[in-house]
Amino acid sequence: MGRKQAMMPMMNGSGAGRRVVGVLVGLVLLGLVLRDPVGAAGTVRQAASWVGSVLDALTSFGSTLAK
């Protein structure tokens, strides 16, 4: 009998590309914060408010389904 194949293919990379992208994104974010800290804080506050609104909507939807 033949050998069973795995359901998910195995990743053969070390993830170096993912690390490079992560470092680049981190450097860009750091540059934005250093260049305009007040604007960056406003953006983070706005994003947090949006995420909170999404979570509230999902909670409301879930409680409506549960009734």
Secondary structure, DSSP 8 states (H G I E B T S, - for coil): ------SS----S-SHHHHHHHHHHHHHHHHHHHH-HHHHHHHHHHHHHHHHHHHHHHHHHHHHHH-
